[in-house]
Amino acid sequence: MLRIIFIFILFLSITLTHASSPYDTIEVDEFIDYMHDKHTYDKQKLRNLFKNVKAESRLKKFFKRAPERTLTWNGCDKTDINCTNYKNLFVNKSHIKQGKDFWNKNEYMLNKAYKMFGVPPEIIIAIIGIETKFGQRTGNFKTFDTLASLSMGPNKGRRAKFFKSELINFLLLCKENNLNPEKIKGSYAGALGKPQFISSSYRNYAIDFDNDKKIDLWNSNADAIGSVANYLYKHGWKKNNLILSHIIYNEDSSELVRDFSKKSYKPHTKYKYFKDNYINSKEYIYENSLISVIARKEQDGNVYSFGHKNFYVITRYNRSRLYALAVHFLGKNIKSYKIKPN
């Protein structure tokens, strides 16, 4: 009798342990079958990966606290020296100095990228600086655990389908490059390496720019530089074209400017329309060029600029107006500091 009770308790214990796993679900089983049938992924390896996933309860908090969600561009009182805003966070002396140093150390590869893709060094540098402080902060979250949590975990959100696609790409990235998926770490959103490419971008846009027969966005500055340039180029970057240009307008046109600043930052209206309404640019723009109006709040009030195709291309890297503004102005400051006489 005691033996029967012991066996029953043991069976119950095993059953409860198995059932308590948040990844012991039909959805996960179907995912494993899909990866095996479609991509010949080893089923047992995948089961082991899911078995060892540590639930990431912090992820939602990090998404909510993302600077693009919580900060304004420059919404601080001039006297508040402790205020944090998006501009101060990224367009600051530390980033500018480190950007110049990064330029000096990687000048050959930056020039090579400019010749091949038309993307100026300062834009590439600004992106890597904003993303990971020039490779110093590439993320400390286990990427498999992060993507599993966001796509099939008990607290998955509305973007679960997107993150499941990224999990597929991550596993294929590891398989194609002989990487251990248990060892890879990245951001709380699954972004990887110095330029913080998500897995699908890594597979589609990352390139071996130093010709060492491997793509390494964690350790190779050359690969990071070439990959950022290639990404922007493939998304429509045009060499020597404007990013932002200063708007000149009078009081009679101010309401129209404000109205246009609330529309998409994807270029949508011909410059001729603005000229006909006495809204001009300091820089030369072809009348048939499509542009948008970009607003930013500086300490002295609202400033409006024309947004060009290259501004929109930067938002394909991070879909935020604030991000594109930071890349533009950090890049300008790094370039000025670079050419400034010692």
Residue pairs with C-beta under 8 A, 6 or more apart in sequence:
18 24
21 51
22 53
22 55
22 153
22 154
23 50
23 51
23 53
23 148
23 152
23 153
25 152
27 152
28 50
28 152
31 46
31 152
31 164
31 167
32 41
32 43
32 46
32 47
32 50
33 43
35 41
35 46
35 168
35 171
36 42
36 43
36 46
39 168
39 171
39 172
39 175
41 171
41 175
46 171
49 144
49 148
49 181
49 182
50 148
52 182
53 144
53 145
53 148
53 149
53 153
54 142
54 145
55 149
55 153
55 154
56 141
56 145
56 146
56 149
56 153
56 188
57 155
58 188
59 146
59 149
59 150
59 155
59 188
60 155
60 157
62 188
62 189
63 69
63 188
63 189
64 70
67 86
67 89
67 322
68 86
68 318
68 320
68 322
68 323
71 84
71 85
71 86
71 89
71 322
72 85
72 86
72 297
73 85
73 86
73 87
73 296
73 297
73 298
73 322
73 325
74 85
74 86
74 87
74 88
74 296
74 297
74 298
74 299
75 83
75 85
75 297
76 83
76 85
76 88
76 299
77 83
77 299
78 299
86 322
86 325
86 326
87 325
87 326
87 329
89 326
90 129
90 130
90 326
90 330
91 326
91 329
91 330
91 333
95 129
95 130
95 133
95 330
95 334
96 330
96 333
96 334
96 337
97 337
98 129
98 133
98 134
99 122
99 125
99 126
99 129
99 134
99 330
99 333
99 334
99 337
99 338
100 334
100 337
100 338
102 125
102 128
102 129
102 134
102 221
103 110
103 121
103 122
103 125
103 334
103 338
104 338
105 221
106 221
106 222
106 225
107 121
109 209
109 210
109 221
109 222
109 225
109 226
110 121
110 124
110 125
110 225
111 121
112 209
112 226
113 119
113 121
113 124
113 209
113 225
113 226
113 228
113 229
114 120
114 121
114 229
116 226
116 229
117 229
117 230
117 232
117 233
117 237
117 239
118 233
118 237
118 238
118 239
118 240
119 228
119 229
119 232
119 233
119 237
119 239
120 331
120 335
121 335
122 331
122 332
122 334
122 335
122 338
123 232
123 314
123 327
123 328
123 331
124 225
124 228
124 229
125 134
125 331
125 334
126 326
126 327
126 328
126 330
126 331
126 334
127 195
127 228
127 314
127 317
127 327
128 134
128 135
128 194
128 195
128 224
128 225
128 228
129 330
129 334
130 323
130 326
130 327
130 330
131 191
131 194
131 195
131 196
132 138
132 139
132 193
132 194
132 195
132 196
134 194
135 194
135 218
135 221
135 224
138 185
138 186
138 187
138 192
138 193
138 194
138 196
138 218
139 185
139 186
139 187
139 188
139 191
139 192
139 196
140 185
141 185
141 186
141 187
141 188
141 190
142 182
142 184
142 185
143 170
143 181
143 184
143 185
143 186
143 190
143 192
143 199
144 167
144 170
144 171
144 181
144 182
144 184
146 186
146 187
146 188
146 189
146 190
147 163
147 164
147 166
147 167
147 170
147 190
147 199
148 167
149 155
149 156
150 156
150 157
150 159
150 160
150 163
150 189
150 190
151 160
151 161
151 163
151 164
151 166
151 167
152 160
152 164
152 167
156 163
163 190
165 200
166 190
166 198
166 199
166 200
167 199
169 198
169 199
169 200
169 202
169 203
170 181
170 184
170 190
170 199
171 181
172 199
172 203
173 179
173 199
173 202
173 203
174 180
174 181
174 184
176 203
177 214
177 215
184 192
186 192
186 193
186 196
187 196
189 198
190 198
190 199
191 197
191 198
192 198
192 199
192 202
192 217
192 218
193 202
193 216
193 217
193 218
193 224
194 217
194 218
194 221
194 224
195 217
195 224
195 227
195 228
195 231
197 205
197 206
197 217
197 227
197 231
201 231
202 215
202 217
205 227
205 230
205 231
205 234
206 215
206 217
206 223
206 227
206 230
207 215
207 223
207 226
207 227
207 230
208 214
208 215
208 223
208 226
209 220
209 222
209 223
209 225
209 226
209 227
210 220
210 222
210 223
212 220
215 223
215 227
216 223
217 223
217 224
217 227
228 317
231 317
232 313
232 314
232 316
232 317
235 313
235 316
235 317
236 309
236 312
236 313
236 316
237 310
237 313
238 309
238 310
241 308
241 309
241 310
242 283
242 285
242 306
242 308
242 310
243 307
243 308
243 310
243 311
243 314
243 328
244 294
244 305
244 306
244 307
244 308
244 311
244 328
245 281
245 282
245 283
245 285
245 305
245 306
245 308
246 281
246 282
246 283
246 305
246 306
247 257
247 279
247 280
247 281
247 293
247 304
247 305
247 306
248 279
248 280
248 281
248 282
249 257
249 278
249 279
249 280
249 304
250 278
252 278
253 277
253 278
253 279
256 277
256 279
257 279
257 293
257 304
258 295
258 304
260 269
260 292
260 293
261 293
261 294
261 295
261 304
263 292
263 293
264 292
265 292
265 294
265 307
265 311
265 312
265 315
265 321
265 324
266 292
266 312
267 289
267 290
267 291
267 292
267 307
267 308
267 309
267 312
268 290
268 292
269 290
269 291
269 292
270 287
270 288
270 289
270 290
270 291
271 281
271 285
271 286
271 287
271 288
271 289
271 290
271 291
271 306
272 287
272 288
274 280
274 291
274 306
275 287
281 306
285 291
285 306
289 308
290 309
291 306
291 307
291 308
292 306
292 307
292 311
292 312
293 304
293 305
293 306
293 307
294 304
294 305
294 306
294 307
294 311
294 321
294 325
295 302
295 303
295 304
296 302
296 303
296 305
296 325
297 303
311 324
311 328
312 324
314 323
314 324
314 327
314 328
315 321
315 323
315 324
317 323
317 327
318 324
